[in-house]
Each structure stands twice: as C-alpha cells, then as structure tokens.
Amino acid sequence: MSREAQWEVVIGLETHAQLQTQSKIFSGAATAFGAEPNAQACGVDIALPGVLPVLNREAVVCAIRFGLAVGAAIAPRSIFARKNYFYPDLPKGYQISQYEIPVVSGGLISPADGRPVRLTRAHLEEDAGKSLHEDFHGKTGIDLNRAGTPLLEIVSEPDMRSAAEAVAYAKALHALVRWIGICDGNMQEGSFRCDANVSVRRPGAPLGTRREIKNLNSFRFLQQAIEYETGWQINELEEGRAIGQATVLFNPDTGETRAMRSKEDAHDYRYFPDPDLLPLEIAPEWIGEVKAKMPELPDAMRARFESQYGLSAYDATALTATRETAGYFEDVVAIAEIANSKSAANWIMGDLAAKLNETDMPIAACQVTPAQMAQLIQRIADKTISHKLAKEVFAALWLQEGPDADTIIAAKGLRQITDTGAIEVMIDEVLAANPKSVEEFRAGKEKAFNALIGQIMKATRGKASPQQVHDLLREKLAG
C-alpha cells in the first residue's frame, strides 16, 4: 500500500465570486476592471468620516439567484456584520460581511465528473483594496478601486477527498455562477478565486488540523497547491511533527506552499452587527420575481437535450458546459432541423471546439455563425458535399473566405458528384488500371477493396459520394 493510501485528505473550499453589478455593494462607485489606481474609489470606499453604506439591491438579487440555483434556503432576514482586522488596503479597519445569519444556507453542487459537494453557506460581503509592490521600491502602493466590490463568498462542507475532486467542484461552481449571470468568472482578473482548507487524517480518525491555502486563481494552481500541501502534511505527521493551524500561500514558480500567518478563528475578528446597515429582509414575493427571470439550469437543459434532440448523456453534458455553447447549438438546430441534431453536436464539439481552443477564442466571438454552420450541416445531409469536403468548407468559413457554405462550395467547385453514370466511368478506369488489386480482392483480400476505393476517390478529387462509390464498386466486382 502506498504512503498516500494510508492517509485520507479532507478538503473544503471557500470561493469568492465577484458579482456582476454596475456599482459597488455599499456605494455608487463603478466596478469596471482596469481603471487607473484609485479612480473608482469614492468617500464610502476610502472610509471618509461620516459617510454611510447603502446596500446595492442588485447584489442581493445575485445572491438569491445563486441560492435558487443550488437548491439552498434563502434567509427571510439576514444581517451584516463588521469583521475587524487591520490591513493597509482596508481603510475602515473592518470589512462588512455576514457572519451569524448569511443570506444563503445549504445547497448542493454536483460536478459531472465528481462526487456531489454540500454547501454550508453563501454570504454577501465587500472586497478589500489591493496592495501594489512591484512598482514601489521599498514601499507599498494601495489601490482602492477594488474596495467595496460586491462578493458572494461560497463555503463548502469538507466533502472532497482529493485535489481532482476539488478541481471538479470548483469548475462546476465556476460554470454555474457564469451560467446564471452573477459572475464573469475571470480568474486572471480575480473575479473568481478559491481558498482551500486542507487537512489529512488516518481513515476513520477525527478530522486533522487544517491549513488554508489563500487566493488560488487558476484550476491548475488549485490542484498543484492541494497536492503539495497534502504531501507536506503527511510527511510532517509521519516525521512526528504536529500540524499547526495556519494560513499559507502557494508559489506557482516553486510549486510549494509557505506559511503566511497563524490561522485566525472567528473570535479573532470580533464580529458584531454593523450599526449602519438595517437587517436584510427578503420577502417571498421578491424570491418569486427573481425565480421567474432565472435561466434554464444546466441539469434541466442536459435532460431536455437528451429527450428533445436524442443526444447521448455525454453529448448533452458537453454542449451545456456553458450557456453560450448551448445557445449556439440550439441556434444551429433551429435552422438545420432536429433531424440533424447529432451532426450539429459533432461539428460543435469537434471541428469548431478545436478551432476555438487553438485560437483561445470564446464561442461568443466565433467567426462561424450558427446560420453558416447550419447551412454546412444541411449540405452534408442533402449530399451536396461529403463529410471530407465539408471540412474544407468549414476551414474556408473560419477564414471568412465567403459569406456562407453555398458560396464557398460553388467558388471552390466542391459539389459532390452523385451522377451514377459518371462515377461508374471512373470506377471502370480505376479497375482497368489496377488489375492486381482486382485479383487480390477476388482472392479474398479485403484490403485490396479499400485500396481501390482510395484510387477512385483520388480520381474524383474526393467529390464522389463515398457510400455511392462503395456500393457501385461492390456491384462491379461481384459481376
């Protein structure tokens, strides 16, 4: 038994999703990314004396949407609290968050390729500013543009047992918050970042001491950080050293974690209700209004794709990975007709996905429109072009060499030869030129048949219908 098999890793994630609101959670300052430092920080954000916070209604709507999407309980009454700590980019000396009564409690995330993960809670809070080190020799700059940006902190139960399961959960959560339109999910800009609580124990033993890995902003770093931390904790315990509760940082250059500070507990933050904010009250009617505007959720859409379009579970899952992909597929099928659903799925998951990955382009910015893709699929279905020639047409559409498939087919002379007489003439010419292959086929060598097919397709420059060539050649050789 390997060393790792003698231990069990226990993982819980705390995820900060930046909410897609036009203004901050307690002020009217903008939330757009990339502005000059401190250009989007108003009096509330920089904590001028006498200013008061005002709750952003849209941030609450985002929290309700999330609660509905994960099947959680939405609190009819929740409160905001002050989380007290000192840091240079926190001008008030406290962060407005929720502690005892969060807006969302419970819920479940079910990754397609991992075990279901229970949610503890999701609560609203404001983000802190940002410390800048690189451009200030021996000093630290402070940018308060991010201060007050609305966050939904989503806390899971410690249900994950491997780095791979943690990544599967994080990816499913990332896809969901983007799907319901509450977060853009841009990890490079910090819109979606995870803290991983990791501990190890002998199977069946009580939970071990956890260490929290902060601010992981890529799925690859999340996996690497947990794997390193797991190995480090196992080694410490096997060497007879105790694990101390701590907050650690992951260095992607070295692939290692290092302790930043001893881990605080809730009492260290001296939480107390914020006297400047009234309790947040959410009436059933408000929840009903939000629910009425919710998009169809991924699980429901997957099931519908299987029943309505006859797709496999695998295809339906792949096509509903994002709302944009699902919308593209449905736009294609609406034109190409349901009978061509499988063909549409294959093209979107195959050639189109390959091009998008190759160019690192989102499907929303794809050069090949759903109408163009639908026409291409229709021309395969009506045998105007073969599947092989369709790849050439697709490549031309991608390079925008023509406005649609029909124009490209005509310009490049790619229309499939379906005239039986013309194909038979070419078959006769190939048979006459390849008597040895004919003899080998009649002697029982099936490979010779495929060689003849290849010669015929070459003679027709790939324009003949492969099935037609196959059937006619069989007839000729049987005669």
N, C-alpha and C positions, 0 to 999 in steps of 0.2 A: 504494500500500500504506500503511495506517495505521501510525502510530508503534508501537502495541501489537503489530501483526502482525510487526514486525521483532524482537520480543523474545519469549522464552518464560519464563513464570513457572513456578517449581518449588515445590511446597507439600508439606509433611509435617505431620501433626497429632500432638500429644501430648494425650491426653484423660484426665482424672481422673474416674473413676466412683466415687462414694461407695457402698460396699457396704451392702446392707440386712441388717445384723446388729443384734441387740439391744444388744450391748455393743461396746466399742472393740477394736481389733485386739490390743492388748497389756495391757489392763486390763479390769476388770469394770464400769467406768462406763458409763452409758447414752449412747446416740447420738441420742435424740429431738431434733428441731429445735424451737427456740423457747423453751427454758428460760431462766431468769434467768442473766445472765453468771456464769460460774464455778460454777454449781450442779451441773454434771455433770463435774467435774474432780477426780479422786482423786489419791492420792500419786504414782502412776506418771505420770499426765498432767502434773503440775506439777514432776516430777523431784525429789522429796524424796530426800535421801541414803539409800542402802541399799536402795531399792525395786528390784524386778526385773520385767522384762516377761515375760508369759506369752502365747504365741500363741493367738489365737482360732481354733478349728477351723473354725467356720462361714465365716470369711473365706477360708480355703483352699478350702473347698467351692465358694464363689463363683468363685474363680479357675479351678478345674477345670471348672466348668460353662461358663465363657467359652471356655476352651481347646477343649473338645469342640465348642462351637457354631461356632467359626471354623475347625475342622479343623487346629488347631495341635498342636505337640508339647508334652507336659506333662513337665516335668523330674522324673525319679525322685528327684533330690536337688538342692535349691537352697539358697542361703544368704542370710541377711540381713546387711546392711552398715550402717555408720554414715556418713551423708552430713553432713559437718561444715560448718556455716556459722552466723554469728551473726545473729539477728533477735529483737526483743523478744518475739514470740509463740511462740518456740521455746525453752522453758525449759531443755532439756537441752544446748542448743548444738549438737545434731545431730539429724537425722531418721533414723529407722530405715526403710530401704528395701532394695531388692535391686539389685545392680549387675552383677557378672560373670556370675552364674548366675541368671536370672529363672525364675519358676515356669512361664511360658508362652513359647514361642518360635514364630515364624512364624504362619501363618494367613492368612485372606483375608476381606475384606468386599466384597460385590458389591451395590452400590446398584441399585435398579430402574431409575434414570434417570441412571446414570453409569458410568464405567469401573471395573472391579474394582481394589481397592487392597490391596496386600500389607501384612501386619503384620510389624513387626520383632520385637516382644516385648510381653508384658504382665506387669507385676510388682506385687507387693504392697508397700504402704508405709503409713505413718501420715500423717495430715494434721497441719498446724500449727494453732496457735490463730488468733485474729483480732484485728487491731488496730482500735480504735474511735477515730474522730477527731471526729465531728460533735458529740458531747455534752460534749467536753472542750476548753475554750478554752485554746489554747496548750499542751495536753498530749495524750497518747495513752493511751487505756484499753486494757487487754488482757483479752480473754475467752478462756479456755482450754477452754470447752465442746467446741470442735471438735478440740482437740489430741488426737491418738490415734485419731481416727475412721478406720476402715479405708478405704483407697483401692485401686483397681486402676488403675494407670497404663498406658494402652494406646498404644503408639507405632507409628505407621505408617511405611512407606517413603515417600520423596518422590515418590509416583506421581501426584499431582494436578497439573493444568496450568491450572486456573482457579479463581476463587472459587466458581463454581457447582458444580464437581466436588467441592470441599472441603465445601461445604454438603451435597451429596448423600451423601457419605461419612459426615459427622457425623450426619445424620438416620438413615441406615441403622444406624450403630453405636448411636445413642440408642434406636432401636426394638428392636434386638437385646438390649441389656442389660436393658431393661424386659421384653421377651418371656420371657427366661429367668429373670427374677425376682431378679437380683442388684443392681439399682439402680432407685430410683423415678424417675430421670430428671428430677427437679425442678430446672430450670436457675435459677429465681429464687432458690431456697434454696442454690444452689451444689453440688447433688448431681451435676451433670454439667457440666463446664466444659472448655474446649479452649484449648490453646496452639498457635498456628500458626507454623511455621517457613517463612519466605517468602524466596525469592531469585529473581533474574532473570538471564537469560543470552541471548546470541545463539543461535539454533537451531543445535544441533550442537556448541556450545562446552562446555568444562568447567563444572561447577556453579559458580554465583556465590556470593558471601558472603551467608549467611543472617542474617536478623534474626527474633527470636522475639517474637511478639505474645502477651502473657500474659493469662490469665483472661478468656476470651470466654465469656459465659454466655447467649448467645442466637444463634440461627442468623442472624438479621438482622445482628447486630453482627459475627459471623464474616465474612459476605460483605462488609460495608462496610469492615471493617478490612483485609482482604486486598486489596480493590480499591484502597483509598487507598495502602496500603504498596507495592503493585505500581507504581502511577503515580509515587510518590515515588522509588522506587529507579531506575526508568527515567529519570526526569528528572535525578537525580544523576549517573548514568553518562553521559548524553548531554551534560551540562554539564562532563564531565571530572573529576568528583569520585569518589573511591573510596568504596565501601560498607564501613563498619566493622561487625564482628560486634557485635550489641547485643541487649539485652532491651528491648522497648518496650511501652507501654501504649496502648490505644485509648480515646479520649474520644468517647463516643456523642453528646455535645452538639455537638462541633465536627466530628465525622466524621474526625478526624485521629489519627495515631499520634505519640507522642513518646518519645524515648529515656529509659529509666529508669536503666540501668547498662550497662556493657560486659558482654558475654555471657561467663559463666564456662564453662570446659571441665571435664571430669571430674576432672582433676588438682587443680583449684582446691578441690574439695570433700574431698580427702584421704580417699577411701573406704577403709575397711578392715572386715573381718568383725566383726560385733558379738559380743563375747566372752560376752555374757549370753544368747545365743539359740543353741540347737543347730541344726544343719542341718535343713531341712525335707525329710522323706522321704515320698514318695507312692508307695505300693505299687500294682501293677496292680489288686489287689482293690478298693482304695479308689476308683480311677477307675471300675471296673465298677459299684460301688454308686451313684456319682453319675450315671453314664450311664443306669442303669436308671430313675432318677427324673426324667430330663430330659423337658421337654415336646416335643411335635412341633415341629420348627423351621419358620420361615416358608416356606422354599423347598419343603420337603416338603409343607407344608399347601397351598401355592398349586397345586402339581401335583395334589394329591388333589382340591381343589375343582374343578379343570378336568375331571378324569376322573369323579369321583363325582357332581358336580352339573351337569355340562355347561356350566360357566361359561366365558366368554372369559378370556384371559390378563389383560386389563385389569381385569375384574370381580374375578378371583381375587386379583390384586395389591392392589386397593383394600380388599377385605374382610379381608385378612391384614395390613393396616398395623399393627394392634395385636391382641394376644391377646383383648382384651375385645370388639373388633368381630367378630373371627372366631367367638368363643364365642356372641355374640348371634345371629349369622347361623345357626349350627348349631342353636341352641335354637329359633329360629323355624321352620326347615325340619323339625326333628324333629316339630313339631306340624302344620305346614301341608303336609307331604309334599314329597318330592323333585321331583314334577312342578311345584311352584310355586317352585322354587329361583330362577329368573331374576326372577320377580316380587318375591321376598323381597330379592334383591340390589338391585333397582332402588329399592325403598322405603327400604332401609337407606342406600344411597349417595345417594339423592335427598332426599326429604322429611325423613327422620329426621336425616341428616347436616346439612341446612340448619338445622334447629331447634337441634341441638347446637352448631353454630358460632355461631348467633345468640345463644344464651344462655351460650356459653363453658362448656358442661357436658360432662363425660366421659360416654361411653356407659354406664359402670357405674352412673351416677346417673340414668339416663334414666327419665322418668315413664312412658313407654310400655313395658310389659314385653314380653318375647318372646311370651308367650301372647296378649296383646292384639294384637300385630302379626300373629301367625299367624292369628288369627280374622278380622282385617280382610282379609288376603290371601285367605283361604278364601271370604269373602263376595263378593269380586270374581270369584273363579274359578267359583263356582256361580251367578253373575249375580244375586245378591240386590241388589247395588248396582253402579253403574257406576264406572269409574275416577275420574270427576269427583266423584261423590258420596262416594267413598272418601276424597278429600282433606278433605272436610268432617268425615267421621267421625274421621279421623286428628287433625285440629285439636282436636276435642272430647276425644279420648283424651289428647292432650297437656295440655289444660287440666283433665284429670281430671273431666270432666262426667258420666262414667258408668263403671261397673266394667269394661265390655267393649264390643266393637263392636255386638253384637246389641242390647244395652240402648239404646245411642245411636241405632241405626237405627230402633228401634221408637219411642223417645221423640220423635224429630225427623221421623218419617214419611218416611224416606229410601228405603224399599224400592223397588227398581226395578220399573217397570211392564213386564211381559212378556206380558200378555194381548194377543194379536194383534188381537182384535176391538176392544178399547179404543183401541189405537194407530191402527188403521185409521180409526176415527171421527175422531180428532184430525187425521189426515192429510187426510181429506176436508174438514174445516172449514178447514184452512190453505190447501188448494188453491182452495177456493171464495173465500177472502178475498184470494188473491194471483194473480188470472188473468194479470197482466202477467208475473210470474216464470215461470208455466207456459208462456206463449207464447215467452218468451226461451229457455227450456230447449229447447223443441221446435225453435227456430230454430238450435240448436247452441251456445248459450252455457252452458258448464258451471258458471259462477259462479252462475247462477240456481238450479241444483240445490242448491248449498251454502247459498244464502240460504233456500231452502225448508226444508232440514234445520234451520237455525238457528231458524226460526219454529216448527217442530214441537217441537224440544227446549225452546223457551221455553214453549210451550203445556203441555208435560208437566212444567214446572219441573225439567227435567234428569233426570227419573226414568225416562224410557223408555230402553231399550237402544239406544245409537247404531247398532249394527250392524243391529238389527232395523228401526229406522226407515229406515235407508239402503236395505235390501233391499225393504221394503214400498213405499217411495216410488218406487223404480225400477220395480216391478211396476205401480203405479198409472199412472205417466207413460207406460209402454210400452203400456198398454191402450187 
